[in-house]
Amino acid sequence: MVSVTIDGQALEVEAGSTVLMAAERLGIAIPTFCYWKRLPPLASCRMCLVEIDGLRRLQPSCATTVTEGMVVRTNTPMIDETRSSMLDMLLANHPLDCPICDKGGECELQDMVMAYGPRKSEFHDPKRVFHSEDLRLSPVVIMNVNRCIQCQRCVRMCEEVVGAVALGTVEKGMDTAVTGFEGSLASCDQCGNCIEVCPVGALMSFPYRYKARPWDLVETDTVCPHCGTGCQLTVGTRKGEFMRVRSKWDEGVNHETLCVRGRFGLDFVSGRDRIERPMIRRNGALAPVSWDEAADYLGRRLSAVEDKAAAGLASPRLPNEVLYQFQKLMRTVFRTNNIDCSSRWSVPFDTLGPLLAAFYSRAPLDEVIANDCVFVVGGNVTEENPVTEYLLRDGARRRQTALLMLSARPSRLEADACAVVRVPPGGETAALAAVVAGLVAAAGHALPGEALADIEATVGRPPVDTGRDGPSRLASALKESRSVSVLVSVELLRASAARQTLQQLNNLLQVLRLLGKGPAMQFLFDRANQLGAWDMGVLPADLPGSWTLSHDTARTTLARNWRTEIAPQSGAGLDAILELCLGGGMGALYLAGADPLIAYPDRDFVMRALGAADLLIVQDTFLTDTAGLAEVVLPAAGYGEESGTFTNNEGRIQKIRKFREPAFEARGNLAIFDFVAALRSKMLQPSTEGGIFDEIARQVPAYQGLTQDGLGADGAFTKAVPFQPSGAFFAPPLVAQTAGGLMLITGNCLFHNGYLSERSEILNTVADDPYVEMSAQDAAQLGFSHGDQVVVRSALGELTAKLKVNRRFPKGLVFIPENYRALRLNRLMRRGVYPCPVEVYKLKTSVAPLTGSTSSPEDRHQGMGGDLPDDPQSHLGQ
């Protein structure tokens, strides 16, 4: 610790602290322009100058490190004069257009001038003007360069935090102008973090421009619904209408930064395809009815199918309270354990559950990243969890964290990684097994004898580490690290070998623990409440708190609390539910916020299965593809229209708050559950959000002791429940033959997350049209050019989209984002087969629709050897 005295107040601070940081701890305000907490000090604006005893000149407090016994003064006549002069220079060319500037009322320059500025300017020359009109740099960023005060916050934020390097400067001195490449930001992330950090009205949000003033807005603190990072949002509304999103430095995991989806993608709440009223199917078509009519009809239909099996599927985008009540509704009212919360894949939770219980670290991401080494497995963190990428980049650059990456898809974060290993899709299993073997070989005698014997008995004697191949590099880096964090992409759960991949991940974490690395593991979920959904027990074989149904004590405790019996037999997951439908055994299938028809592999199979259920009930906010098949549709409140909590990737539970009223005749999800339960002459207690939260805090071990009042601005962390791993090691997978040809994978793109964000008009202005991404090598070999219209064809179906050539993409891989509803991508996918073998052909015509049409293949395509050969299965599911 170092002692310092500031304005007569003594304080001890950590070595390396700056004068500005020390002053903040004392509550002493020092003005700044160029300084930003997420950025290294620049000391260019000179507003933070202070006097330090023993030094002749004023020193920038943002860049001056505290030394023992330092005496600092922050408010003297010399400092006042200097600040006034600096502001006078800034105002010399600054336009006096505050009444029409979007920053008016929250402009840092305005505040500084009021507090420290001159009352009369000494400059009388005409003001410098760069452009007479504002420049629209992108669909969401507009610039008035005349207002810029050259603080460089935006440029440094873009380069050092976001990693996009889309902004730069031209000229120098007072003639410096910030701009994008060739005056455009067409290639940037469109995240708007440059707008957030701009202290004046130089960079502005085009969608928000001229819509409201800060004092007109009602601001609500909530949590982003787009991915599992769980960023803090402050939503501004005016007269109940959504206006803008910003974030706060001192709250949440994101430290004020947001991605494009979080900052500009919340207008989906006003999507055009809202379900306005309850609907029932009459004469083959959905017809709007009143809630009373829906009750009469649904009550009769539920009675008619009560002798058959029932099942439920809920979305991991719903709040914890809704998810908990949904599984409770299914288990107590519908008397079934056929429950799931994934509409995209079948999760091997018998392997995943113990892995989460034994190794999941419910801790701040900042702490997890602060470990000596971070190993990112699978996925593309840049596009799946952008703000997590910002934090990882910060760790690699400022904390010197060793960043290791193993994935099929390239990401921008690889530029900051120490080692990158590219594997074919589905090859993560073998690569992890090789890393484990290499780590064991490198560790040698460092492993306990019994553990080494167990490993050798299971996987055989590890090979000698040559240190030359990719997995060996990863193993060596892990061996040399003092502490290790493993971040796992949820994309691994898509693969056919998901179970084997999780087993090898378990092996790796066990070895790291035996070596004393204290491994921390977290998933990089791409849905806002995936961890919460699992915690709440929206699973066929697990109760809330990850207790298995066969655990007599847990089941008996819940049954006593719920005043009903709970069947001890495991239920069916989504795939088995759909098979049950096709077999004619499904009575009522209840979907809450889930849309398997657009998301689950093999669209034709899903459509036939849903159509075979006796009674399909869809409770949703929007008229989804699945809702279009339903017999009964119930309009539910959407995001921002009801309160609750999300549990993010860190295990942090945070409040999501209501900032608008439910549209049309929509009701809250909890109210609809009560409505349905009453039709079966049942009552769910408690039925309010607060009461359900309290029950969760009593019944779910990881949430015990939590209270709603205790969820402050930063939320609260759930607890890792002590769980002793079995200690068993899994045998490595057999080496599979690499399939030839092109392999199709999917996932999120930077501008969209699933099918919810596609309802955002703002995001649709910045996002690419539907596209097919492949390597430059494959494109050249097939004779394709960037922007060509191509057809992707599998054994089940085909689609058409434009080609996006990526020079960093691996050969043999084709990527299509899963979020474009018009593509119906799951038509191409086969259940249990991932990645999907495909062929790619170019359209004959240069002008073509972006999605598949019903014309015959030979009329529309040509390949390397001429026309595409006919395939009778090519139009299945269209």
Residue, then its C-alpha position, 0 to 999 in steps of 0.5 A: m500500500v502507498s500513502v497519499t494526501i489529496d486536498g488535505q485528506a490522507l489515504e492508502v491505495e494499492a501500488g500502481s494506482t493513479v492520482l485520479m483513482a485515489a481522488e475518486r476513492l475520496g469522493i474528489a471530482i477531477p474533470t476529464f475528457c480523454y480518460w475512460k476506465r476501460l482504456p489506458p490513460l492518454a493524458s491528451c485533454r489536460m483537464c485533469l491536471v493537478e499540483i503535486d508538491g515537489l514538481r514544478r509543473l502541473q501533472p495529468s492525474c489520469a497518468t500519474t502514479v501515486t508514490e509514497g508520501m505524495v501530496v496533491r492539490t486538485n483545486t487551486p487558482m492555477i488549476d482553475e485557470t488552466r482548466s478554463s483555458m483548455l475549455d476556451m480552446l475547445l469552445a473556440n471551434h465548437p458549434l453552439d448548437c446545443p438546442i438541437c444537439d442530441k447530447g443536450g442535457e447529458c453533454e460532458l462539455q456542457d457540464m464542464v463549461m458550467a463548472y470550470g469554463p470561462r464566462k467570456s471567450e478570448f477567441h473571435d475568429p470564425k469557427r472552423v467547419f469540417h462539413s456543413e451537414d452531418l455524416r451518416l457513417s452507417p445505418v446506426v451511427i451519424m456524425n457531426v465532426n464539427r462538435c468533436i473535441q479530439c478526445q480519442r475515446c471512440v477510436r481507442m474504444c473501437e480498437e482496444v476494447v471492441g477490436a474492430v479498428a473501424l474508426g481512425t483519425v486524419e490530419k492533426g492538432m485542432d484539424t484532427a477529424v475522426t472518421g471511418f474508412e472512406g467516410s463509412l463504417a460499413s464494415c464495423d460491428q455497429c455496436g455503438n460503443c463509440i456513441e456511448v463514450c463520446p462526451v459530446g454530440a459528435l457521434m450519435s445514434f441515428p435510430y434515436r436521433y431527434k426522438a426525445r430528450p434525456w429529461d423526457l425519458v423514463e429509464t429502467d435498469t434491466v438485463c439484455p435478452h439476447c445472449g447468456t453474457g447478461c449485460q446490464l441495460t438501461v432502457g429509455t422509454r417515452k410515453g411507454e414507447f421504446m426509445r433507446v438503450r444505454s448502459k452503466w459503467d459501475e453495474g453488471v458484467n459488461h462495464e458499459t460496453l454492449c454489442v450491436r444486438g444489445r444496443f440496437g436490437l431491443d426494438f423487436v419488442s414492437g415486432r409486427d407479428r405480435i399475437e394480439r388475441p387468443m386464437i383457436r383453429r376453426n375449419g383449418a385456420l386460426a381464428p381470434v377469440s376472446w379469453d373466455e371463448a378460449a377457456d371454454y374451448l381449451g377446457r373441453r379439449l384438455s378433458a378430451v385428451e387427458d387419458k393420453a401422454a402430455a409434454g411441455l417445451a419452454s424457451p430458455r429466454l423466459p425468466n426463472e420464475v416462468l420456467y420454474q412455474f412451467q415445469k411445476l405446471m407440467r408435473t403437477v397439473f399435467r402429471t408428466n415429466n416429459i419436459d425440455c427447454s431446448s428446441r435446437w438439440s437433444v442435450p445429453f444431460d446425464t453427462l452434462g449435469p454431473l459436469l456442471a455440478a462438479f466444475y461449473s464456477r459460479a463467479p464473476l467473469d472478471e475473476v474467471i478471466a483473471n486466471d493465468c490461462v483461459f482455454v476457449v473451446g468451440g464456437n465463435v465467441t466474437e459472434e456468439n458472445p461479443v461482450t465476453e469477447y471484449l472482456l477476454r481481449d482486455g484480459a489478454r492485452r492488459r492482464q497478460t492472460a494466456l489465451l488458448m483457442l480450439s474451434a472449427r470457426p475462426s473468430r477475431l479474438e484469435a489475434d490476441a491468442c497465444a495458441v489457436v488450434r483449428v479442428p474440423p466440425g465435430g473434431e473437438t472430441a478427438a482434439l480434447a482427448a489429445v490435449v488430455a493425453g499430452l497434458v498427462a504426458a507433460a505432467g508425468h510424476a506431478l500427477p498422484g500415482e493412483a490417478l495416473a494409474d486410473i488414467e492409464a487404465t482407461v485411456g492407455r499410456p499417454p504418448v510422448d509429447t513431441g511439442r509440435d502438433g496443435p494439441s501438444r501446444l495447448a497441453s504444454a501451455l496448460k501445464e505451464s499455467r498456474s491457474v486455468s479457466v475453461l470457457v465452453s461454447v454451447e455450440l458443442l452440444r449440436a454435434s453428434a458426438a456431444r456426449q463424447t466431447l463432454q466426457q473428454l472435457n470432464n477428463l481435462l478438468q479432472v486432470l487440471r484439478l489433480l495438477g492443482k490448477g484450480p480449474a474454473m469452467q463456464f459455458l458461453f450460452d447463446r440464450a439469455n437464461q439457459l443456465g437458469a432453465w437447467d437450474m429450474g428443472v425444465l428437464p425430463a430427468d432432473l428436478p429444480g436444483s439438478w436433483t434427479l427424479s430418482h433422488d427420493t429425498a429431493r422428490t419427496t420434499l418437492a412433492r410435499n411442498w407442491r401437495t402432489e405426487i411426482a412420478p419417479q420415472s424420467g420423462a422424454g426429451l424433445d426428440a422422444i416427445l416428437e417421436l411420441c407424437l408421431g406414434g399417436g401417443m401424444g395428447a396435449l403438447y404445450l409449448a411456451g415461447a419455443d419454436p421447434l419447427i424453425a429450430y430443430p433439425d429436420r423440419d419435415f419430421v418436426m412438422r409431421a410430429l407437431g401435426a400428429a399431436d392431439l392438442l398443440i397449445v402454443q403460448d408465445t408473444f409472436l406468431t411463430d412457425t410453430a404457432g401457425l400449426a397450433e390448435v390453441v394460441l395464447p398471447a403472452a407478454g414479451y420481454g420488457e412486459e413482465s418482471g423476473t430474473f435471469t441467471n447468466n453464464e456466470g451464475r449471476i442472477q439479475k432482475i429483468r424489469k418491466f418497462r412497457e405494458p403488454a401489447f393488445e390482449a396479451r397476458g403475463n406468462l404466469a397468469i396464463f399458467d394460472f388460466v390453464a391450471a384452472l381449466r384442470s380444476k387446479m391451482l398453482q401456489p404461489s402464483t406471483e413473481g415474488g412468491i415464486f422467487d421465494e420458493i425457488a430460494r427455498q427449494v433450489p440449493a444454488y439459490q438458497g438464501l437469496t432475496q429479491d431485495g438482495l438483488g442489487a444493481d449487480g445482481a447476486f451470485t448463485k452458489a456452487v453446490p458441493f458435489q464430489p465428482s466420481g473421479a472416473f475417466f472416460a476412454p478416448p473416442l475412436v478416430a473417425q474417418t474424415a468425411g470428404g466434401l463440404m460440411l455445413i454448420t450453423g450458429n449465430c451471426l454477429f447481428h442476430n441471435g436466434y429468431l427473436s432478433e430478426r424482428s428488430e427493424i434496426l438490426n435488419t438495417v445493419a445485418d447482411d442478407p441471408y448468406v452462405e459463408m465458405s473459404a476462399q479456397d473452396a470458392a475458387q475451386l468451385g468457380f464462385s465469387h463473393g456475392d454470387q447466388v448459390v444453392v446449398r443442398s443436402a439429402l433432405g432439402e435445399l436453400t438459396a442465398k448469396l455467397k460470403v467468401n471469408r479468407r480466414f475460413p477453413k477449407g471444407l466448411v460451409f456456415i449458414p446463420e441459423n437466425y434467418r426464418a426465410l431460409r428454413l435452414n433446418r430443412l437441410m439438417r438431419r436429426g443426430v447428424y451434425p455437421c451436415p454433408v452438403e453440396v453447393y452450386k451456383l444459380k444459372t441466373s445472376v438475379a435470384p431470390l434470397t430463399g429457395s423457390t419451388s422450381s425444379p433443380e435442373d432449371r435453377h442450378q449448375g455445378m462444376g460438371g454442368d447441371l445439378p443432378d436430380d434428387p427426388q428428396s431435394h424438396l422435402g420440407q419446402 
